[in-house]
Amino acid sequence: MPNDSGSGNADPNDLGSGNPDLDRLVARLWLEQSSASALVVTTGRLPDTHVVAEEYVVLPDLRRARFLVPVGAPAAVRSAFTSHLSTVSRKSRVIGQLIGQGFRSGAAERVLRDRLVVGIDRCVPRDRWREHLVLSELAALLGHDDLVAVHPVRRFTPNAKPTVRLFDRGGVARGYGKLGWSAPTRALVRNETAALEALDGGVAGLTVPRALLSGTFDRAGSPELEYLVTTALPPGLRPWTQPPENDAELLLRIAESGAVGTSTLGSSPYLDRLRRRIEAAQTACPSEADALAGWLARLELDQQQLRFGRWHGDWVAWNLALTGRGVAAWDWEYSAPDAPVGFDLLHWHFQHRLAAPGGDLDTAAAELAARLPGLGRLAVPEEARELVGALYLVEMLTRAAGLAAEGSGWNPKLHPRLITFARERATASASR
């Protein structure tokens, strides 16, 4: 990201801002991998050959960037930082209110000096900007010429996706977008699109964002972006922290929102899909894949009848909130239509324990085991609960192996313990 009139065609992992997370966000959203790129991204002045297409205040500054917020759109910025904050900490709410007030008064734009400017060649007609700028493309598709964007600057991982909150200049929320930039992230965006389209706004007691737009955006030889724009979350959200056993009926309605079937693991489509995912990780993670495949082969011999249906895929407090009419749930990118019923309930307890101080694979698995009786609230027979718990663990460790195989690295809370853990569980299954 040059500070003068550079072309923006440098190494996308070293754009010069001093903040690698910001540099990578810029690379994903704006840099065109073409010697004839029409775009320049700068923290200084644009060359005379370019005009401003988008301009952002960098909060709080370039090296500590957390957000890019649009210049000259105080109502949109205020809305972004004062809406839906009831689900975050009190400190975050206070900071959001201060940011909103600062932009409303104009003081923030005067005090905060760091800018990021996206320029486009003067030779490109205005009606062709959408060929180069994803924001212009989304604005045209949504029918809002005055669309502006608030971009979080998140910690980088190879599977992290740029997200964007979309507003008109009057401050009305027009959507929430996700952008897949690599094969794995594009697959996650497509999967979430399919889940949201199938749910069509939710089930009784559950509000789910609706898909407004989905498709691909291709620019000047750069890897295509897979986008999903959903409706914004409803206002007045409140934290939802009660354990899933208290809302078992809601989880059952999610499970029954598609085709529901009963079979043994060995004759289920779920087994075939899980086995293919393990095989896909084999080349990059051979020891881990072998351990998981061996465990799954033992579980496949179990003749218990299991019920299969849709699961959310990441049913945890940070993806949920209370509304005036029930619960809102977002982040459906790991959802699947044919998982063993009970996975969402177990996921809550496993993930919350894993994320807690001192959490690791063994403590999280122990918490899961203690919660198996709760599966009775989902009509899972007692004799099948241990199998459902084991399959959930294989599911999550396969997810971790798949991410590692794609270049994301390993969660140290799961790896390298995963290998011996899976082998121990396989041996224990064989002895029963």
N, C-alpha and C positions, 0 to 999 in steps of 0.2 A: 504494500500500500504506500505508494510514493508520497513524499511530502511536497513535491512540486509538480512538474508536468510529465511524470513518467507514464509509460503506456499501460501499466498494470499487468504486464505479461511475465513478471518475475515468478520464481518458484512460489507456488501457492501456499507452501508451508512456511515461508519466510518473507512476508510482505512489508516488514519494516515498521510496524506500529510499536514494537516492543512487547506486544501482548499476543502470544501464539493462539489463544482461543479466539480473539477478535480477528486475527489474520485468517484463520481457517474459516470463520463464518463469512468473511468477505469473499474468500475463494469459492465457497459453495454457492453464494448468492449472485455474485456479480462478475467474477473474472471469466472472460471468454478466452479459451485456449486457441487463439487464432492470431496470426501476425497482422491481420486486418481488423482487429477488435475495434468496435465502435465505442467501447466504454473505457473510462478512466475512473479509478477510485483513489481519492487522495485525502490527506488530512490538512492540506494546504490549499493553494489556489489552483483552479483548473487552468489548463492551457487555453489560449484564445480560440482554439479550434473546437472547443466543447462548451456545451451549456449544462446548467444544473438540471439533472433529472430527479434526484432525491438528495435530501440533506438531513443529517441527523446530529443531534447533540449526543455526545458520548458520556454516559453516566457511570461513575462520577468523573472519570478521566480515562485517557487512552490506556495507561498501564494497568488500571484496575477496572476496566470496562465491565459493567454488568448489564447495561441496556443501551440500545440505540433508540432514541426517541425523535420523532419528526420535528424539524424546525418549523415554526409558524403554524402550529396546530395545537394551541394550548388546551382546547376543549377535549381533544382526543387524548392528550397526555394525562390530563386530570382524570378522565374516565378510566384510563388504563390503570392508574395507580390508586384509585379510590373505590373501584368496583371489585366485588368478590374477595375482598380482603378479610372477611370474617373467618375464613378457613386457615389463615396463617397466624403467626405469633403476634402478640400485642406490639412488640417492637417493630415488626414489619408493617403493621397497620399504621403506626405513628409515622414511620419513615415515608410510607406511601402518601399519607395525608400531607406531609410537608412538601414532598415532591409535587403533588397536585396543586397545592396552593402556590408554590414557587413559580410554576409554569403559567398558572392562571394570571398571576400578577405581572408576569414578564421578567421578574427578578432572576429566575433560574437561568434563562437564556442569556442574560447579561453577565452573570457571574461565572457560569460554566462555559469555558472558552473552547474546549476541545470539540472539534467537528469532524465528521466523516462525510465527504461529498462524493456523490456518484454523478459523473458527467457523461454525456453522450455526444457523439460527433454532431456538429451543426448540420452536416449534410443528410442526416437521417430525419425524414419527415416525422412529425409528431404522431401521425397515425400508424407509424411503423415502429415506434418505441417498444411495443409489446413483443416484437421479435427478439429483443435484447434484454428486457427487464421483466422479471417474473411478476413484480408488483403491478406493472402496467398491464400484463396479460390477465392477472386475476381481477383487476379493476374493470377491464373490458368485459370479462365473462360475468362478473357480478352486476354490471351495469351501474357502477359508482365511479364517476370520473374523478371525484375528490378523495379517493381512498388513500389513506396513509397507514403506515405500519409501525408497530413497536416490536423491536427484535431483542429478545433476551440473548445475552452472550454467556453461553454455558460452558462448563468444563468439557474439554474435548475428550471423546473416546471415538474409536473408529466407527462405532455404530450409533453415535449421537446424531440426531437429526435437527437441522434448523427448524425452529418454530416461529410463528409470527401471529401477533394479534392485530386484526384489521379493524380500522375505524374510519368513519367519514369525518370531515373537519368539524362537524357539529358535535362530535363526541359520541355518536351512536355506534355501538359495536356491530360490525358487519360480518365477523367470522373469526375463526381460529384456524391457522394453517400449519401443516406439517409438510416437510420437503425431504424426500428420500434422495440421496445423492450418489449412493453406491448400490451394488446389487443387493446386499443384505438389507440396507435401509429402505430401498425401493420396495422390497418384498414385504417389509413390515407395514409400510404405508398402504400397499395394496390389500394386505390382510385386514387392516383396520377398516379400510373402505368397505370391504365385503361384509364385515361384521356389522357396521353401522347401517348399511343398506338392508341387511337382513332384519335387524332389530327395528328399523323404521320409527325411531323416536323413543323406543323403550317398551317396557311391559308394565302392567299394573303396579304402581308404587315405585317405579324406576324411570327416571328421565335420562335419556341418552342423547348426546348431540346428533343432529341429522347431518348427513353429508350434503353439502351444497354444490361442491365442485370436486371433480377428481380427474386426473389425466396426467399427461407428460408435457414437459416444457424443454425444448431443445434449443441450444444457443451455439452458434458459431463453432461447431466441432467439439464443444465441451460435453462431458457426460450429462445425459439428460436428467432432469429433476422429475421425480414422481411426486405429484402434489395431491393433498387432500385438504379441502377447506370445509369446516363444519360450522354449524350454528354456534354462537357464543353461549357460554353457560348462563343459566338464569341468574338474576340478581338475588340478593338476600340469602346467599348460601351460609350454612353454619357447619361447624365441624361435626363429623360423624365418626365416632370412635368406639361404638359398642361392638362387642364380638359378634361374628356372623351367626352364631347359634340363635341369637335373639331375632334374626330376620331370616330364618330358614326358609320360610315360604317365598321370600323374594328370590333366594338362590334357586329354589325349585322352579319358579316362573322363568328365570333366565335359562335354566337347563332345558325347559320344555318349550323354549321359543323357536326351536327348529325341530328337526326330526329326532325322535327319541327312540332308542332301541335297547334291547336286553340280549346279552350273549356272554359267552365265556371270552376271556381275553384272547385266547388263541384263534377265535373265529371273528374277531372284531376288526373293522377298518382302522381303528385307533392303533392296534398293534403294528399293522403294516406301515403306517405313517411314522410311528415312533422308531421302528427299526430302520427305515430309510434315513431318518435324521441322524441316527447313530452312525450308520454307514458313511454318511456325508462327511462326518468328522474324522473318519478313519485315517486318512492320509496325513493330516496335520497333527492329530492327537491320537496316535495308535494305542498307547497304553490305556488312556482314558476310555477310548471307544471299546477296546477289548473288554475292559472291566465292566462297562455298562451293558455290553451285549451279553456277556456271561450271566449277569444278574437277571436281565430281561428273559433270557432263555429259561432260567429256573422258574421265574414267575409265570411264564407261558404255560407251564405244566399244570397250574392251578385250574381246577374245573369249576370254581365258583361262578355263579351268574352275576354279571355286573350290569348296571344301567348306565347308558351313555347319553350325553346331551351336551348342550352348549355350556362353555364356561367363559368367564370374563378374561382370565389369564393373568391378571395382576390385581386381585381384589384385596387392596390394602387401604389404610386410612388416607394416605396422600392422594389417592385417586377417587375419593368419595366425599360427598357432602350431603347434608340435609337440606331439603327444599321445603317449601310450604305444602307440597303434595307428596312427600316421600323422600327418596334418595336420588341423587344425581351421580352418575358414574362415567368416567372418561378414561382415555388411554386403553383402547380395546385392541391394540396392535398384536397382542399374543393370544387373542381369543381363538377358539376352535369350536366347531359344531358337534364334535363327537368324542369328548373326553369323559372319563369316568365321573359320574355325579359324585360330588364331594370334594373335588379338587379346590374349588374356590374357598371353601371353609378351611381346609388344611393350609392353603396358601397364606391366608391371613396370619395364622399362628406361626407358621414356619418363618415367613419373611419378617414379621415384627420381632421375633426372637433373634433372627440372624442379624438384623440391623441394630439391635440393642448393644450397649457396651458389653464386651466380652462374648458376644455372639459368635458362634462358629458352626460348622456343619453338625457336629455332635450335639451341641446344646439345642440347636434348632430342630434336629431330628428327634431329640428327647421330648421337646415341647410338642411336636406333632404327635408322637406316640401317646402322650398324655391326653390329647384332644380327640383321639379316635372315637371314644364313646359319643361325642357330639354328632357324629355322622348319622346316628339314629334319628336325629331331627330331620334328616333328608331321606329317611326311609331306606338307608343302607343297612342290610341285615348284619347282625353282629359277626357272623362267620365270614363276611366279605370285607370287613373294615380294615383288617391288617393288609390285605392285598391292595386295597385302594390307597392306603398310606404308602406302601412300598412303591406302587406305580407313580404316585405323586413325586416321590424322591427321585426316581429314575427320570421322570419328566423334567424336573428342575435341573438335575445334573446334566442331562442331555442338552438342555437349553444353554447351560454354561459352556459345555464342550463345543456346541455349535458356534457360539459367539467367539470363543477362543480360536477356533479353526478359521474364522473369517478375519482374524487379526485384532480382536478386541482385547486380548490378554485375559488373564484369569483373576477372578475375585479371590484374594488370599484367604478369605474366610471359608472357601470351598476347596481350594487347591493348594498343595498336592494331596491333601487328605482324601479327596474324591476317589482316588484309585484304590487305596486300601479299604476305604469305607465300602465301596461297591463290591469288592471281592469278599469282604467279611459278610456282607448281607447276602451275597449269593450262596456262600457256604452255609449260613444259617437257614436259608430257604431250603437248601437241599437236605438238611438234617431233619426237617419237619415231615 
